[in-house]
Amino acid sequence: MSEKATVPLAARARALWALLHPFPVAMTVLAAMLFAVIAARGAPPLGPLALLFGSVLLSQVAIASLNDYCDQRLDGATKPWKPLPAGLVAPPVALGLAAVCAPLALLCAAPLGPVALLAATVGTAAGLAYDVWLKGTAWSAVPFLVAFPVLPIWAWSAVAPADPRLLEGYVVGAPLVLGLHLADTLPDLEGDRAQGVRGLAHRLGPARTRGVLWAAFLATPALLAALAALPGHAAPVLWAAAGGTLGLVLAALALSRGGPAPGGAGPGRRGWALAFGLLACAALAAGLGWLLALAAAQPG
């Protein structure tokens, strides 16, 4: 019997689960669901909500699985324990998941209306473009800057009439998305560079990457506070969101002690993983606060 055949089914199931990048996928789907609840003022219709859930989940699964498929060579050199280089998931499975889930995501979004479908298309296309083309270039942050601020538009328009003020998400979301992209890349910087990856963080280098990512996260509470001075926003909600976001960012900064250990290993990596979780929560808090402020300022 071959060594491959002796791998327990449970190990293969865990590997398939890991292939889907469960934490970022779950955070994205959770954000979309909460955005929809806010847009519908607490009671989104179940049919559109289910279609939104399916479209966002399928889109994220397609992006995650294609990411690992495209990174096989890199992961084989720097992360041999990952599902594909470890031989626990066959590469055609990862590619097949992406090929099936991406169109299904758009199929789920189609009944939600043209705005939601356009948002789903933009978000999915940006993620796939990152996987296939932009990850190793100086433009590696662009797909994130395009895709994640479109999520509130996707969720809102699925359950409520689209609001032009949702385009503010590109202002509020830009520093958050840039910071998350750099924070996600930082632990793997040295291994990636050794394999020829030349994304934005690799070009900035560790010190400047840390500086830019913390500046980006600290700018977000200031942006929320500035929006509080504009008409059409619930200022108390924005101030509360700014305070909560700032607290989470400062806690992450203290926990991280500046960044992961050289080579991304040891206690420094564990601390950075916790810090990254706090930064993801900070991004969610900022997005929810901003959207709550828009909803609270609407008449009726």
SVG drawing of the C-alpha trace seen along z (x, -y; Angstrom):
<svg xmlns="http://www.w3.org/2000/svg" viewBox="-40 -69 57 71">
<polyline fill="none" stroke="black" stroke-width="0.4" points="0.0,0.0 1.4,-3.4 2.3,-6.0 -0.3,-8.4 -3.1,-5.8 -2.2,-5.4 -3.0,-9.0 -6.0,-9.0 -9.2,-10.4 -9.4,-12.8 -6.0,-14.2 -7.2,-14.8 -10.4,-16.5 -8.3,-18.8 -6.1,-19.6 -9.1,-20.4 -10.4,-22.7 -7.0,-24.4 -7.0,-24.9 -10.1,-27.1 -8.2,-29.6 -11.0,-29.3 -10.2,-32.4 -10.1,-35.1 -13.0,-33.4 -15.1,-33.3 -14.3,-36.9 -15.3,-38.1 -18.6,-36.1 -19.3,-37.3 -18.7,-40.9 -21.1,-40.6 -23.8,-39.1 -23.5,-41.9 -23.5,-44.5 -26.7,-43.1 -28.3,-43.1 -27.4,-46.8 -28.7,-47.6 -32.0,-45.9 -32.2,-47.6 -32.0,-44.3 -34.3,-42.0 -33.0,-41.1 -35.2,-38.9 -34.0,-35.3 -34.0,-34.6 -31.7,-37.4 -29.6,-36.8 -29.1,-33.2 -28.1,-34.2 -25.7,-36.8 -24.2,-34.2 -23.7,-31.7 -22.3,-34.2 -19.7,-35.6 -18.7,-32.2 -18.3,-30.7 -16.3,-33.7 -14.0,-33.4 -13.5,-29.7 -12.7,-30.2 -10.1,-32.8 -8.6,-30.8 -8.2,-27.6 -6.8,-29.2 -4.3,-31.1 -2.9,-27.8 -2.9,-26.3 -0.9,-29.2 1.5,-29.2 2.5,-25.5 6.1,-26.1 6.5,-28.9 4.8,-26.9 6.8,-23.8 9.9,-25.8 8.7,-27.9 5.6,-26.1 5.9,-22.4 3.3,-21.5 0.5,-23.2 -2.1,-20.9 -0.8,-20.9 2.9,-20.6 2.3,-18.0 0.4,-15.9 -2.8,-15.9 -4.9,-17.6 -4.3,-17.1 -3.7,-20.3 -6.6,-19.5 -8.9,-19.6 -7.9,-23.1 -8.1,-24.3 -11.5,-22.5 -12.9,-24.2 -11.9,-27.6 -13.4,-26.8 -16.7,-25.7 -17.1,-28.1 -16.4,-31.4 -19.2,-31.1 -21.5,-29.7 -20.8,-32.8 -22.0,-35.0 -25.0,-32.8 -26.0,-33.3 -25.5,-37.0 -27.5,-37.5 -31.0,-37.3 -29.9,-40.1 -29.9,-42.7 -27.4,-44.4 -25.6,-46.4 -25.0,-43.3 -24.0,-41.3 -21.5,-43.9 -20.1,-44.1 -19.7,-40.3 -18.1,-40.3 -15.6,-43.0 -14.8,-41.5 -14.3,-38.0 -12.3,-39.1 -10.0,-41.2 -9.2,-38.2 -8.6,-35.9 -6.3,-38.5 -4.3,-38.7 -3.8,-34.9 -2.9,-34.6 -1.0,-37.8 -0.6,-40.6 0.6,-38.8 4.3,-39.0 4.2,-42.5 4.4,-46.1 0.7,-46.2 -0.1,-43.4 -2.3,-45.6 -4.5,-46.8 -6.9,-43.8 -7.5,-44.2 -8.1,-48.0 -10.6,-47.1 -12.3,-44.1 -12.8,-44.6 -14.5,-48.1 -16.9,-46.6 -18.2,-44.2 -20.5,-46.7 -22.0,-47.6 -22.5,-43.9 -24.2,-43.2 -26.3,-46.4 -27.6,-46.2 -28.6,-42.5 -31.2,-43.4 -31.9,-47.2 -31.8,-49.9 -28.2,-50.9 -27.0,-54.1 -24.4,-56.3 -22.8,-57.0 -21.6,-53.4 -18.8,-54.6 -17.3,-56.2 -16.2,-52.6 -13.2,-53.2 -12.1,-56.1 -12.6,-54.3 -11.5,-50.9 -8.4,-51.9 -6.0,-52.2 -7.6,-49.2 -7.1,-47.0 -3.6,-48.2 -2.7,-47.5 -4.2,-44.0 -2.5,-43.1 0.9,-44.2 0.3,-42.5 -0.7,-39.3 2.5,-39.3 5.0,-40.4 5.5,-37.0 6.5,-35.3 8.6,-38.2 12.0,-36.6 10.9,-33.2 9.0,-34.8 11.8,-37.1 14.2,-34.2 11.9,-32.6 11.8,-35.7 8.4,-37.1 8.4,-40.9 5.1,-42.2 4.6,-45.6 5.8,-44.5 8.8,-42.7 9.8,-46.0 9.3,-48.1 11.3,-45.7 10.4,-44.7 11.0,-48.0 9.0,-50.2 6.3,-47.5 5.7,-47.7 5.7,-51.5 3.2,-51.7 0.9,-49.1 0.7,-50.7 0.3,-54.1 -2.6,-52.8 -4.4,-51.3 -3.9,-54.4 -5.2,-56.6 -8.6,-54.8 -9.9,-56.1 -8.9,-59.6 -10.9,-59.1 -14.0,-57.9 -13.7,-61.0 -13.5,-63.3 -16.6,-61.7 -18.4,-62.5 -18.2,-66.2 -20.0,-65.6 -23.8,-65.7 -25.6,-62.4 -23.7,-60.5 -24.5,-59.7 -21.6,-61.3 -21.9,-59.5 -21.8,-56.1 -18.7,-57.2 -16.9,-58.4 -17.7,-55.1 -16.4,-53.2 -13.2,-55.3 -12.6,-54.6 -13.2,-50.9 -11.0,-50.6 -8.2,-52.6 -8.3,-50.4 -8.0,-47.2 -5.2,-48.6 -3.2,-49.7 -3.8,-46.3 -2.5,-44.6 0.5,-46.9 1.4,-46.1 0.9,-42.4 3.0,-42.3 6.0,-44.2 6.6,-45.6 6.3,-42.4 7.0,-38.7 10.4,-37.2 12.9,-37.0 12.0,-34.1 8.4,-34.1 9.0,-31.4 8.8,-30.9 7.0,-33.0 7.1,-36.1 5.0,-34.4 2.4,-33.3 2.2,-36.8 1.8,-38.2 -1.0,-35.7 -2.9,-37.1 -2.1,-40.6 -3.3,-39.9 -6.6,-38.6 -7.0,-41.9 -6.3,-43.9 -9.0,-41.9 -11.4,-42.7 -10.4,-46.4 -11.2,-46.4 -14.6,-44.8 -15.3,-47.2 -14.5,-50.2 -16.6,-48.9 -19.6,-48.1 -19.4,-51.5 -19.2,-53.4 -22.2,-51.4 -24.2,-51.8 -23.6,-55.6 -24.9,-55.7 -28.0,-53.6 -28.7,-55.6 -28.7,-58.9 -31.3,-57.6 -34.8,-58.9 -37.4,-56.5"/>
</svg>
